[in-house]
Amino acid sequence: MKPLILIILCVIAVTLAEPRVAVTVYNDNLALVREVRDLQFEKGVQTFDFVDVAAQIDPTSVHFKSLTDPDGLELLEQNFEYDLVGLHRLLEKYIDEKVLVSTEKGDVYNGTLLSSQNGDVILQSDGGGIRAVKSGTIQTVEFPKLPEGLMTRPTLVWLLRCSHAGTHESEISYLTHHINWHAEYVAVVNEDDTALDLAGWVSIDNKSGATYEDAKVKLVAGDVHKEEKVSLRRRKDMMMAMAEAPQQFEEKEFFEYHLYTLQRPATIKDRQIKQLSLFPSQTASTEKLYFYDGQRQQNKVRVDLQFKNSQENGLGMPLPKGKIRVYKEDEDGSQEFIGEDGIDHIPKDEKVRVTLGNAFDVVGERVVRSTERISSDTRKQTVEISLRNHKDEAIEVIVVEHFGGDWEFIGDTPEIKEKTAYKVEFVVEVPANGENVFDYTVLYHN
């Protein structure tokens, strides 16, 4: 039984082991990569090529240490080599050197390479003759060997001092650009527009020039400030703090941001958009709102859906910035697209408002009926608003009016829903297949 117990414990240990690659992705085209690798070092001062880093790495952000012998390994110098092998670079490196060129027709030319501008090859034969070969006719170019200084992969070349030879479990972390994430939400509203089912997804777009196999993935939602120039010491301190964040899978506050940690390891391939479920479909009550802003929309009446992001309403998870696509089920059971909108980061217990479009059967009209100068510093203006509802049900329209300077209403106005120094929202009932016309008068003081 003891060997069996040992095998079971070993399997559990392997299963629970932390991934050796962790990627924390931010909203602003930036990611923190942390890797643990077993590296073989000799004793003494040596150079070491650390390969398979992101092509878009910020080399000034690299932090490296030996977990096996932290005090016995010292990094003396670092160079980021990103001059990668390619036909254009090979031709540039082989100017004044011998090459062999084959064409699609089977012709073979051997000579000294004089020029390779725009891919066209100009050769000088041993006899002194000059031959130009157009890039579109070239099938192969043969080079004697790989020129010095070209790399097959982006590589960090280190000069380091090691006190003890052998295998070192080593931690490497760095910042890289060209990897981003954003949230996407799918909402399906019910028949009478009083409830919706909301599901959240995240999309990770990786153009960093590296693939991260079986990585622990974290997503940071928030607006992280980055200086154009940051000292190397400060970058290292910042990255170590990030790397030491708790590893539990949960949404949680992290500094002034929110951190989302994926439950399982995932592979993020280079040049891939990966979609992951943020949360399963949740049902929340919602309300449909009509807005008329005659100063900005002329005759159009906007339609919004609004719901509260709270536990009592079936939600309550901080929602990262992203796009919400809204669908509604037709009588035949098919779901039809009815609009989409972008949202900013939404904390819990705040309202979410999604603009879907303009109402087809509701029309507004705004007319300035009169403007009168009362005194040298005061003028009076009367505005008339008409709302026409061609639907078979009564609706409530929120009328938005904008003001500037020092102003005040005189006389009656509709019910005021919200009032600020620059804007007022009136609440207006419009009967089914009917019209509501009202006016208001405002005094402006210069």
C-alpha positions in Angstrom: 0.0 0.0 0.0 2.8 2.4 0.8 4.1 2.6 -2.9 0.6 3.1 -4.1 0.1 6.0 -1.6 3.4 7.5 -2.7 2.3 7.3 -6.4 -1.0 9.0 -5.5 0.7 11.7 -3.6 3.1 12.3 -6.5 0.2 12.6 -8.9 -1.6 15.1 -6.6 1.6 17.1 -6.3 2.1 17.3 -10.1 -1.6 18.3 -10.5 -1.4 21.0 -8.0 2.0 22.4 -9.1 2.0 26.0 -10.1 2.4 26.7 -13.9 5.9 27.6 -14.8 4.7 30.5 -17.0 2.4 33.3 -15.8 1.1 36.1 -17.9 -0.7 39.2 -16.5 -2.3 41.2 -19.2 -3.4 44.9 -18.9 -6.0 46.9 -20.8 -3.4 49.1 -22.5 -1.4 46.8 -24.7 1.0 45.6 -22.1 1.7 42.3 -20.3 3.9 41.1 -17.5 5.5 37.7 -18.3 7.0 35.5 -15.5 8.7 32.2 -16.3 10.5 29.6 -14.2 13.1 27.6 -16.2 15.8 25.1 -15.3 19.0 26.6 -16.7 22.4 25.0 -16.8 25.4 27.3 -15.9 29.1 26.8 -15.6 31.2 28.1 -12.7 32.7 31.5 -13.3 32.1 34.3 -15.7 30.3 33.2 -18.9 27.8 34.3 -21.6 24.4 32.6 -21.8 21.7 32.8 -24.5 18.2 33.0 -23.1 15.9 32.3 -26.1 12.2 32.3 -26.7 11.4 35.7 -25.2 8.7 37.9 -26.7 9.9 39.9 -29.7 8.1 43.0 -28.3 9.9 42.7 -24.9 10.9 45.9 -23.1 14.5 44.8 -22.4 15.0 47.4 -19.7 12.3 45.7 -17.6 13.9 42.2 -17.3 14.3 40.8 -13.8 16.3 37.6 -13.4 17.4 35.6 -10.4 18.4 32.0 -9.5 15.8 30.4 -7.1 18.4 27.7 -6.4 21.2 29.9 -5.4 20.1 33.6 -5.3 23.4 34.9 -3.9 25.6 32.7 -6.1 24.5 34.1 -9.5 25.2 37.7 -10.6 24.0 39.2 -13.9 26.8 41.5 -15.2 25.5 42.5 -18.6 22.5 42.0 -20.9 22.0 42.4 -24.6 18.7 42.0 -26.4 19.5 40.4 -29.9 16.5 40.9 -32.2 18.3 41.0 -35.6 16.5 37.8 -36.9 17.3 35.6 -39.8 15.3 36.5 -43.0 16.1 36.7 -46.7 16.3 40.5 -46.7 18.7 40.5 -43.7 20.8 37.6 -45.1 21.2 39.4 -48.5 22.3 42.6 -46.6 24.8 40.7 -44.6 26.3 39.0 -47.7 27.1 42.1 -49.7 30.6 41.5 -51.3 30.3 37.8 -50.5 29.7 34.7 -52.7 26.1 33.4 -53.1 24.3 31.0 -55.4 21.0 32.1 -57.0 18.5 29.7 -58.7 15.6 31.0 -60.8 12.2 29.5 -61.4 13.3 28.6 -64.9 16.1 26.5 -63.5 19.0 28.9 -64.3 21.8 28.9 -61.7 24.1 31.9 -61.1 27.2 32.0 -58.9 28.9 35.2 -58.0 29.7 38.0 -55.7 26.6 39.8 -54.4 26.9 43.5 -55.2 23.3 44.7 -54.4 20.0 43.4 -53.1 17.7 46.5 -53.1 14.0 45.7 -53.2 14.9 42.0 -53.4 16.5 42.3 -56.9 19.9 40.6 -56.9 23.0 42.0 -58.8 25.9 39.5 -59.1 29.4 39.8 -60.4 30.8 36.5 -61.8 34.4 35.4 -61.4 35.1 36.6 -64.9 33.9 40.1 -64.0 30.5 40.0 -65.8 27.5 41.6 -64.1 24.1 39.9 -63.9 20.8 41.3 -62.5 18.2 38.9 -61.3 14.7 40.2 -60.6 13.2 39.3 -57.3 10.0 37.8 -58.9 12.1 35.2 -60.8 14.3 34.0 -57.8 13.4 30.6 -56.4 16.3 30.0 -54.0 19.4 31.8 -52.7 22.1 29.7 -51.1 24.5 31.1 -48.5 27.7 29.3 -47.3 26.8 29.8 -43.6 24.8 31.9 -41.2 26.4 35.4 -40.8 27.6 36.4 -37.4 25.1 38.5 -35.4 21.9 37.1 -36.9 19.6 35.1 -34.5 16.9 32.6 -35.4 14.8 33.8 -32.4 14.7 36.9 -30.2 17.4 36.3 -27.5 18.6 37.8 -24.3 22.4 37.4 -24.2 23.7 37.6 -20.6 27.1 38.0 -19.2 27.0 36.5 -15.7 29.1 35.2 -12.9 28.1 31.8 -11.3 29.5 30.5 -8.0 28.3 26.9 -8.4 28.0 25.0 -11.6 24.9 22.9 -12.3 21.2 23.3 -12.9 19.6 26.4 -11.5 15.9 26.8 -11.1 15.7 30.4 -12.4 12.9 33.0 -12.5 12.7 35.5 -15.4 10.1 38.3 -15.6 9.7 41.1 -18.1 7.2 43.5 -19.6 6.2 43.1 -23.2 4.0 45.2 -25.6 1.5 44.2 -28.2 -0.6 41.9 -26.1 -4.0 43.3 -25.0 -7.4 42.2 -23.7 -10.9 43.5 -23.6 -14.2 42.3 -22.4 -17.2 41.4 -24.5 -20.7 40.8 -23.2 -23.7 39.1 -24.8 -27.2 40.1 -23.5 -30.5 38.6 -24.5 -33.6 40.6 -23.4 -37.0 39.0 -22.8 -40.2 39.7 -24.6 -41.3 42.7 -22.7 -37.8 44.2 -22.2 -37.9 43.9 -18.4 -35.1 41.4 -17.9 -32.0 40.2 -19.7 -29.5 37.3 -19.6 -25.9 38.6 -19.5 -22.8 36.5 -20.2 -19.2 37.9 -20.1 -16.2 36.9 -22.2 -12.7 38.2 -22.5 -10.6 38.3 -25.7 -6.8 38.2 -25.4 -5.0 39.5 -28.6 -1.4 38.4 -28.6 1.0 40.0 -31.1 3.9 40.0 -28.7 6.0 37.6 -30.8 5.9 34.7 -28.3 3.7 31.8 -27.3 2.9 31.2 -23.6 2.3 27.5 -23.1 0.0 26.4 -20.2 0.3 29.8 -18.5 -1.4 31.1 -15.4 -3.4 33.9 -16.9 -4.4 37.1 -15.0 -6.2 40.1 -16.4 -6.0 43.5 -14.8 -9.0 45.9 -15.3 -8.2 49.5 -14.8 -6.3 52.5 -16.1 -2.6 51.8 -15.2 -0.3 54.8 -15.6 3.0 54.3 -17.3 5.8 56.8 -17.5 7.6 57.2 -20.8 10.9 56.7 -19.0 11.1 54.7 -15.8 14.3 53.7 -14.0 15.4 50.0 -14.2 15.3 49.7 -10.4 11.8 51.0 -10.2 10.6 48.6 -13.0 12.1 45.7 -11.1 10.4 46.6 -7.9 7.1 47.1 -9.7 7.3 43.7 -11.4 8.2 41.8 -8.3 5.2 43.3 -6.5 3.0 42.1 -9.4 4.5 38.7 -9.5 3.9 38.2 -5.7 0.1 38.9 -6.0 -2.0 36.1 -4.5 -2.7 33.2 -6.8 -6.3 32.3 -6.0 -8.9 32.2 -8.8 -11.3 35.0 -8.0 -12.1 38.5 -8.9 -10.7 40.8 -6.4 -9.5 44.3 -5.8 -5.8 44.8 -6.5 -4.4 48.2 -5.6 -6.9 50.6 -7.4 -7.7 48.0 -10.1 -9.5 44.7 -10.3 -7.7 41.4 -10.9 -9.2 38.5 -12.7 -7.3 35.2 -12.4 -8.2 32.3 -14.7 -9.1 29.0 -13.0 -6.9 26.8 -15.1 -3.7 27.1 -17.2 -4.2 28.2 -20.8 -1.9 28.5 -23.8 -1.8 31.9 -25.5 -0.3 31.5 -29.0 1.4 34.2 -30.9 -0.8 35.9 -33.5 -3.9 34.5 -31.9 -7.1 36.0 -30.4 -8.1 33.8 -27.5 -11.6 34.0 -26.0 -12.3 32.9 -22.5 -15.5 32.9 -20.4 -15.5 35.6 -17.8 -18.7 34.5 -16.2 -21.7 32.4 -17.2 -25.1 33.8 -18.1 -26.8 35.7 -15.3 -30.4 37.1 -15.3 -31.0 40.7 -14.3 -34.0 43.0 -14.3 -33.7 45.9 -16.7 -35.7 48.9 -17.9 -36.0 50.5 -21.3 -35.5 54.2 -21.5 -36.3 56.7 -24.2 -34.2 59.9 -24.5 -34.9 62.9 -26.6 -32.0 65.5 -26.9 -33.3 67.9 -29.5 -30.2 70.1 -29.4 -28.0 67.1 -30.5 -30.4 64.6 -32.2 -32.9 66.7 -34.0 -35.9 64.4 -34.5 -34.5 61.2 -33.2 -35.4 59.6 -29.9 -32.7 57.3 -28.4 -33.4 53.9 -26.8 -31.3 52.7 -23.9 -31.4 49.6 -21.7 -30.4 50.2 -18.1 -29.7 47.7 -15.3 -28.0 47.7 -12.0 -24.8 45.7 -11.5 -25.7 44.4 -8.0 -26.1 41.0 -6.3 -29.7 41.7 -5.6 -30.2 42.1 -9.4 -28.4 38.8 -10.2 -25.0 40.4 -11.0 -22.6 42.2 -8.6 -19.2 41.4 -10.2 -17.1 44.4 -11.3 -17.5 44.6 -15.0 -14.3 45.4 -17.1 -14.5 47.8 -19.9 -15.8 46.3 -23.1 -18.6 46.0 -25.6 -22.1 44.7 -25.0 -24.0 43.1 -27.9 -27.8 42.8 -27.3 -30.1 40.3 -28.8 -33.8 39.6 -28.6 -35.8 36.4 -29.4 -38.3 36.6 -32.2 -41.6 34.8 -32.3 -40.0 32.0 -34.4 -37.4 31.4 -31.6 -34.5 33.0 -33.4 -32.4 35.6 -31.7 -32.1 38.9 -33.6 -29.4 41.5 -33.0 -30.8 44.8 -31.8 -27.8 46.9 -31.0 -24.4 47.2 -29.2 -22.6 49.7 -27.1 -19.3 50.2 -25.3 -19.1 50.4 -21.5 -16.4 51.7 -19.3 -15.2 49.8 -16.1 -18.4 49.4 -14.0 -18.0 48.8 -10.2 -20.5 46.7 -8.4 -23.8 48.4 -7.3 -23.5 50.9 -10.2 -26.0 51.3 -13.0 -25.1 50.2 -16.6 -26.7 52.0 -19.5 -26.5 50.6 -23.0 -27.5 52.6 -26.0 -29.1 50.4 -28.7 -30.2 52.9 -31.3 -33.2 55.2 -32.2 -36.9 54.4 -31.8 -38.7 54.0 -35.1 -42.1 55.0 -33.9 -41.3 57.9 -31.6 -40.4 61.3 -33.0 -39.3 64.5 -31.2 -39.3 68.1 -32.4 -37.7 71.1 -30.7 -38.5 74.8 -31.7 -37.2 78.0 -30.1 -40.5 80.0 -30.0 -39.0 83.3 -28.9 -35.9 85.1 -27.6 -36.3 88.4 -26.0 -33.8 90.9 -24.5 -35.1 91.9 -21.1 -32.2 94.1 -20.1 -28.5 94.7 -21.0 -27.5 91.5 -19.1 -30.7 89.4 -19.2 -32.5 87.6 -22.0 -35.6 85.4 -22.0 -36.1 82.4 -24.2 -39.1 80.1 -24.7 -38.6 76.6 -26.1 -41.4 74.2 -27.3 -40.9 70.4 -27.3 -43.2 68.1 -29.2 -43.1 64.3 -28.7 -45.2 62.0 -31.0 -45.7 58.4 -30.1 -47.0 56.0 -32.9 -46.8 52.9 -30.7 -49.9 51.1 -29.3 -48.7 51.7 -25.7 -48.0 54.8 -23.7 -44.3 55.5 -23.0 -42.2 57.8 -20.8 -39.6 60.0 -22.5 -36.7 61.7 -20.8 -36.1 65.0 -22.5 -32.6 66.4 -22.2 -31.9 70.1 -22.5 -28.5 71.8 -22.2 -27.7 75.2 -20.8 -24.7 77.5 -20.3 -23.8 80.3 -18.0 -26.1 81.7 -15.3 -29.7 80.7 -16.0 -33.0 79.9 -14.2 -36.5 78.7 -15.2 -39.5 81.0 -14.9 -43.0 79.6 -14.9 -44.1 75.9 -15.1 -41.9 73.0 -16.4 -42.5 69.3 -16.7 -41.3 67.0 -13.9 -37.5 67.3 -13.5 -35.7 64.0 -13.2 -32.1 65.4 -12.9 -30.7 69.0 -12.8 -27.1 70.2 -13.0 -25.5 73.5 -13.8 -25.4 72.6 -17.5 -28.2 70.1 -18.1 -31.8 69.3 -17.2 -33.7 66.0 -17.7 -37.5 66.3 -17.9 -39.8 63.3 -17.6 -42.7 63.4 -20.0 -45.6 60.9 -20.5 -46.6 60.4 -24.1 -49.9 58.5 -24.7 -50.3 55.6 -27.1 -50.7 56.9 -30.7 -50.7 60.4 -29.3 -48.7 63.5 -28.7 -47.4 65.6 -25.8 -46.4 69.2 -26.4 -45.0 71.4 -23.7 -42.9 74.6 -23.4 -40.6 76.1 -20.9 -39.1 79.6 -20.4 -35.6 80.3 -19.2 -33.8 83.5 -18.2 -30.2 83.9 -19.0 -28.1 86.3 -17.0 -24.8 87.6 -18.5 
